[in-house]
Amino acid sequence: MEMSMAEALQQRPKSVVGPNGTILTMETLPPPDTRRWVARRKAEVVTAVRAGLMTFDEACTRYGLTAEEFASWERAIDRHGLGGLRVTRLQQFR
């Protein structure tokens, strides 16, 4: 039996622990109009999706991300940790 959207929203956590140990909520995530994507902000969005604070589709829509871009953030974190998200370090990790 499938859940309704309202039921799914009720089962979401209201907050999760972010990549640097701070508490993340929908209100403390980067704003939807973010243009400067530093490593910490990318990691917060990936953490929010993985912990169920928001869905993958919601993150892509809210931040104007492509599936490939979000997936590249996940791969960078999985392979190299937070440092893998730093643009200035990109060449070192490739």
C-alpha positions in Angstrom: 0.0 0.0 0.0 1.4 3.4 -1.0 1.6 6.3 1.4 -0.1 9.6 0.6 2.1 12.7 0.2 0.9 14.0 3.6 1.8 10.7 5.3 5.3 10.8 3.7 5.9 14.3 4.9 4.8 13.4 8.4 7.4 10.6 8.6 10.3 12.8 7.6 12.7 13.9 10.2 12.4 17.6 11.3 16.1 17.8 11.6 19.3 15.8 10.9 22.9 16.0 11.9 24.9 17.8 9.2 28.3 16.8 7.8 30.1 19.1 10.3 28.0 18.1 13.3 25.5 21.0 13.2 21.7 20.4 13.1 20.2 20.8 9.7 16.5 21.7 9.1 14.7 22.8 6.0 15.2 26.4 7.3 18.9 26.1 7.9 19.7 24.4 4.5 21.3 26.7 1.9 18.7 29.1 0.4 17.1 28.1 -2.9 18.8 31.0 -4.8 22.3 29.8 -3.8 24.8 30.5 -6.6 28.1 30.0 -4.8 28.3 26.3 -4.0 31.1 25.8 -1.4 31.9 22.3 -0.3 30.0 22.7 3.0 26.8 23.7 1.3 27.0 20.8 -1.2 27.6 18.4 1.7 24.6 19.7 3.6 22.3 19.1 0.6 23.6 15.6 0.1 23.3 14.9 3.8 19.7 16.2 3.8 18.7 14.0 0.9 20.4 10.9 2.4 18.9 11.4 5.8 15.4 11.9 4.4 15.0 15.6 5.2 14.2 16.2 1.5 13.9 14.0 -1.5 16.3 13.9 -4.4 13.7 15.4 -6.6 13.0 18.2 -4.1 16.7 19.0 -3.9 17.2 19.1 -7.6 14.1 21.3 -8.1 14.9 23.6 -5.1 18.5 24.2 -6.2 18.2 23.9 -10.0 20.5 20.9 -10.0 20.7 18.2 -12.6 20.7 14.6 -11.6 24.3 14.3 -12.9 25.4 17.2 -10.8 23.9 15.9 -7.6 25.3 12.4 -8.3 28.8 13.9 -8.8 28.6 15.5 -5.4 27.6 12.2 -3.9 30.5 10.4 -5.6 33.0 13.0 -4.5 31.9 12.6 -0.9 31.9 8.8 -1.0 35.3 8.7 -2.6 37.2 11.6 -1.0 35.0 13.0 1.8 34.3 16.7 2.2 37.6 17.6 0.5 36.4 16.0 -2.7 33.8 18.7 -3.1 36.3 21.5 -3.2 36.5 22.9 -6.7 40.2 23.9 -6.1 41.0 20.4 -5.2 39.2 18.8 -8.1 42.4 18.0 -10.1 44.0 16.3 -7.2 41.2 13.8 -6.9 40.7 12.9 -10.6 
